[in-house]
Amino acid sequence: MNQSVDLSLPVGAYLSLPSGLRLHYLDEGTGPVVLWLHGSGPGASGFSNFKGNYPQFVAAGYRNILLDLPGFGRSDKPEDVQYNLDFFVDCVAAFLAGIGVSRCTLLGNSLGGAIALGLALRHPQLAEKLILLAPGGVEERETYFQMSGILRMVSLFNAGPIGMAEMRSMMSLQLFDPSILPEDLLQERVAVAVTQPKNLFSTMMVPNMESRLGEIQCPILGFWGSNDNFNPVSGAQRIIDGAKQARFIVLNQCGHWVQVEHRELFNRSCVEFLRFG
């Protein structure tokens, strides 16, 4: 299933994987590569998740690849696949091979953070560093499905077409202060959401990787908001306890989108981590 409406998202480049799946991505800047992996949720895309962040990384001398994961943004949205972690890891690994990137920093929020962890475990030579924003994959599935944001996301997607009011209802739970939600972001996501297949969220299985965190050799910088309604902030301590080299910035009065609510702190901290470790 591909987009059937006019999306307001910028158009970058497309790559067809050996499987035939076509993925869309933005390729901005030159230098060491940072791969940006967005979260899930109706209407998500690389641009709408990170448009306030990657330009500062471009200015700092990095090549930024903003990928639309399969099922999201302008990428293909097949109705006959299982959207589980292995599928996403396979697709992203094939994508990086296709564009000739063999080593990079993996930056992911939520589902994207789980994919970054999965990639680092499956392809350790690929991950130079990890930047994680409230990543999934460090709790049992039942824990996530007790979170108010996850419950609202699933109920809205299952209820039928998502318009602006429904999207605002869900996205307001992403932020500690929902008054800063821009209309254009909601519009971007609504346009994508109507093109997404029903099986996208029903088949989205992500295992708990907590017991394997010690296998990850590369440095990790993480961010979490203490008011996160989607992924419990206790995950930050799990990663600190389990990984070899990890540090987290945990912020109060902050929800699931640290990169939006604390943009300057996030951008500055990440660039410093990329430069100096």
C-alpha positions as CSV (number, residue, x, y, z in Angstrom):
1,M,0.0,0.0,0.0
2,N,1.5,3.3,-1.0
3,Q,0.4,6.9,-0.3
4,S,-2.7,7.9,-2.2
5,V,-3.0,11.4,-1.0
6,D,-0.8,14.5,-1.5
7,L,1.6,14.5,1.4
8,S,3.2,17.8,2.5
9,L,6.4,16.1,3.5
10,P,9.5,17.0,1.5
11,V,10.6,14.6,-1.2
12,G,14.1,13.2,-1.0
13,A,15.4,10.0,-2.6
14,Y,14.1,6.5,-2.9
15,L,15.9,3.2,-2.7
16,S,14.4,-0.2,-3.7
17,L,15.6,-3.0,-1.4
18,P,16.4,-6.5,-2.8
19,S,12.9,-7.6,-1.5
20,G,11.3,-5.0,-3.8
21,L,10.3,-2.7,-0.9
22,R,10.9,1.0,-1.8
23,L,12.0,3.3,1.0
24,H,12.1,7.0,1.1
25,Y,14.8,9.1,2.8
26,L,16.3,12.5,3.1
27,D,20.0,12.8,2.7
28,E,21.3,16.1,4.1
29,G,24.9,17.3,4.8
30,T,28.3,15.7,4.4
31,G,30.6,14.1,6.9
32,P,30.2,11.1,9.3
33,V,26.8,9.5,8.9
34,V,23.9,9.8,11.4
35,L,21.0,7.6,10.6
36,W,17.7,9.0,12.1
37,L,15.1,6.4,13.0
38,H,11.7,7.8,13.9
39,G,9.1,6.3,16.2
40,S,5.9,4.6,15.4
41,G,2.4,6.0,15.8
42,P,-0.1,7.0,13.1
43,G,1.3,9.3,10.6
44,A,5.0,9.2,11.7
45,S,7.8,10.1,9.3
46,G,11.5,11.0,9.6
47,F,10.9,14.6,8.7
48,S,8.0,15.3,11.1
49,N,9.9,13.6,14.0
50,F,13.2,15.4,13.5
51,K,12.8,18.5,11.4
52,G,13.8,20.7,14.4
53,N,17.0,18.8,14.9
54,Y,18.9,17.5,11.9
55,P,19.7,21.0,10.4
56,Q,21.9,21.7,13.4
57,F,23.7,18.4,12.8
58,V,24.2,19.4,9.1
59,A,25.7,22.7,10.3
60,A,28.0,20.7,12.7
61,G,29.5,18.7,9.8
62,Y,27.5,15.5,9.7
63,R,25.7,13.6,6.9
64,N,22.1,13.0,8.1
65,I,20.0,10.2,6.6
66,L,16.4,10.6,7.7
67,L,14.7,7.3,6.8
68,D,10.9,6.8,6.5
69,L,10.5,3.3,7.9
70,P,8.4,0.8,5.9
71,G,4.7,1.6,6.7
72,F,5.5,5.2,7.3
73,G,6.1,8.6,5.6
74,R,6.6,8.2,1.8
75,S,8.0,4.7,2.1
76,D,6.1,1.6,0.9
77,K,3.4,0.3,3.2
78,P,2.8,-3.4,2.4
79,E,-0.3,-5.1,3.8
80,D,1.2,-8.6,3.7
81,V,4.2,-8.4,6.1
82,Q,4.7,-8.7,9.8
83,Y,5.9,-5.3,11.1
84,N,8.0,-6.9,13.9
85,L,11.5,-5.8,15.0
86,D,13.3,-8.4,12.8
87,F,11.5,-7.0,9.8
88,F,12.5,-3.4,10.6
89,V,16.1,-4.5,11.4
90,D,16.4,-6.4,8.1
91,C,15.0,-3.5,6.1
92,V,17.3,-0.9,7.7
93,A,20.4,-3.1,7.3
94,A,19.5,-3.7,3.7
95,F,18.9,0.0,3.2
96,L,22.3,1.0,4.7
97,A,24.0,-1.6,2.5
98,G,22.1,-0.2,-0.5
99,I,23.3,3.4,0.0
100,G,26.9,2.2,0.8
101,V,27.0,3.0,4.5
102,S,28.9,0.4,6.6
103,R,29.3,2.4,9.8
104,C,27.3,5.2,11.4
105,T,25.7,6.6,14.5
106,L,22.2,5.2,15.0
107,L,19.8,7.7,16.4
108,G,16.3,6.5,17.2
109,N,13.3,7.5,19.3
110,S,10.7,5.0,20.6
111,L,10.3,2.3,18.0
112,G,13.3,3.8,16.2
113,G,15.3,3.4,19.4
114,A,14.4,-0.3,19.6
115,I,15.5,-0.7,16.0
116,A,18.8,1.0,16.8
117,L,19.3,-1.5,19.7
118,G,18.3,-4.4,17.4
119,L,20.8,-3.3,14.7
120,A,23.6,-2.8,17.2
121,L,23.0,-6.4,18.5
122,R,22.6,-8.0,15.1
123,H,25.3,-5.9,13.2
124,P,27.7,-4.6,15.9
125,Q,30.2,-3.5,13.3
126,L,27.6,-1.1,11.9
127,A,27.0,0.9,15.1
128,E,29.6,3.5,15.9
129,K,27.5,5.2,18.5
130,L,23.9,5.0,19.7
131,I,21.7,8.0,20.5
132,L,18.4,6.8,22.1
133,L,15.3,8.8,22.9
134,A,12.9,6.9,25.1
135,P,13.6,3.7,23.2
136,G,11.3,0.7,23.1
137,G,12.5,-2.8,23.5
138,V,13.6,-2.7,27.2
139,E,10.3,-3.7,28.8
140,E,7.8,-6.5,28.3
141,R,5.0,-5.8,25.8
142,E,2.4,-5.8,28.6
143,T,4.1,-2.9,30.3
144,Y,3.9,-0.7,27.2
145,F,0.2,-1.6,26.8
146,Q,-0.5,-0.2,30.2
147,M,0.7,3.3,29.2
148,S,-1.9,5.9,28.5
149,G,-0.3,7.0,25.2
150,I,0.0,3.5,23.8
151,L,-3.6,2.8,24.7
152,R,-4.9,6.0,23.0
153,M,-2.8,5.4,19.9
154,V,-4.1,1.9,19.5
155,S,-7.7,2.8,20.1
156,L,-7.7,5.7,17.7
157,F,-6.0,3.7,14.9
158,N,-8.5,0.8,15.4
159,A,-11.5,3.2,15.5
160,G,-11.2,4.3,11.9
161,P,-9.9,7.3,9.9
162,I,-7.8,9.7,11.9
163,G,-8.6,13.4,11.4
164,M,-7.1,16.5,13.0
165,A,-9.0,16.1,16.3
166,E,-8.1,12.5,16.7
167,M,-4.4,13.2,15.9
168,R,-4.3,16.1,18.4
169,S,-5.8,13.9,21.0
170,M,-3.0,11.4,20.6
171,M,-0.2,13.8,20.0
172,S,-1.0,15.8,23.0
173,L,0.1,12.8,25.1
174,Q,3.5,13.0,23.4
175,L,4.3,16.2,25.1
176,F,4.3,17.5,28.7
177,D,3.0,20.8,27.3
178,P,0.7,20.0,24.4
179,S,0.2,23.7,23.7
180,I,3.4,23.7,21.7
181,L,2.0,21.2,19.1
182,P,2.2,22.9,15.7
183,E,-0.7,22.6,13.3
184,D,1.6,21.7,10.4
185,L,2.9,18.7,12.3
186,L,-0.6,17.4,12.9
187,Q,-1.4,17.9,9.2
188,E,1.7,16.1,8.1
189,R,0.8,13.1,10.3
190,V,-2.9,13.0,9.3
191,A,-2.0,12.9,5.6
192,V,0.3,9.9,6.2
193,A,-2.0,8.1,8.7
194,V,-4.8,7.6,6.1
195,T,-2.4,5.6,3.9
196,Q,-1.2,3.2,6.6
197,P,-2.4,-0.4,6.6
198,K,-4.3,-1.9,9.6
199,N,-1.7,-4.6,10.2
200,L,1.0,-2.0,10.8
201,F,0.3,-1.8,14.5
202,S,-1.4,-5.1,15.1
203,T,1.8,-7.0,14.0
204,M,4.3,-4.6,15.6
205,M,6.0,-7.0,18.0
206,V,9.2,-5.8,19.7
207,P,11.0,-8.2,22.1
208,N,12.5,-7.2,25.4
209,M,16.2,-6.8,24.8
210,E,17.2,-5.9,28.3
211,S,19.1,-9.1,29.0
212,R,21.3,-8.5,25.9
213,L,22.3,-4.9,26.5
214,G,25.7,-6.0,27.8
215,E,26.6,-7.2,24.3
216,I,26.5,-3.7,22.9
217,Q,30.1,-2.4,22.7
218,C,29.6,1.1,21.4
219,P,28.9,4.2,23.5
220,I,25.3,5.2,24.2
221,L,23.8,8.6,24.9
222,G,20.2,8.5,25.9
223,F,17.3,10.9,26.7
224,W,14.1,10.4,28.5
225,G,11.3,12.6,29.9
226,S,10.0,11.7,33.3
227,N,6.5,12.4,32.2
228,D,6.6,10.0,29.3
229,N,3.1,8.5,28.5
230,F,4.4,6.0,26.0
231,N,7.6,4.3,27.3
232,P,8.2,4.3,31.1
233,V,11.2,6.3,32.2
234,S,12.4,3.3,34.2
235,G,13.9,2.1,30.9
236,A,16.7,4.6,31.3
237,Q,18.0,2.9,34.4
238,R,17.6,-0.5,32.8
239,I,19.9,0.6,29.9
240,I,22.4,2.2,32.3
241,D,22.6,-0.9,34.4
242,G,22.8,-3.3,31.4
243,A,25.0,-1.6,28.8
244,K,28.8,-1.2,29.0
245,Q,29.0,2.5,28.1
246,A,25.8,4.4,28.6
247,R,24.7,7.7,30.0
248,F,21.2,9.3,30.1
249,I,19.8,12.8,30.4
250,V,16.5,12.5,32.2
251,L,14.3,15.6,32.2
252,N,11.3,16.5,34.3
253,Q,8.3,18.3,32.8
254,C,9.1,16.4,29.6
255,G,7.1,13.8,27.7
256,H,8.0,11.3,25.0
257,W,9.5,13.8,22.6
258,V,12.7,15.2,24.2
259,Q,13.9,16.4,20.8
260,V,10.9,18.7,20.5
261,E,10.4,19.9,24.0
262,H,14.1,20.4,24.7
263,R,15.3,21.0,21.2
264,E,18.4,23.0,22.0
265,L,19.6,20.8,24.8
266,F,19.1,17.7,22.7
267,N,20.9,19.2,19.6
268,R,23.8,20.5,21.6
269,S,24.3,17.4,23.7
270,C,24.2,15.1,20.7
271,V,26.7,17.1,18.7
272,E,29.0,17.2,21.7
273,F,28.7,13.4,22.0
274,L,29.3,12.9,18.3
275,R,32.5,15.0,18.5
276,F,34.0,13.9,21.8
277,G,32.2,10.7,22.8
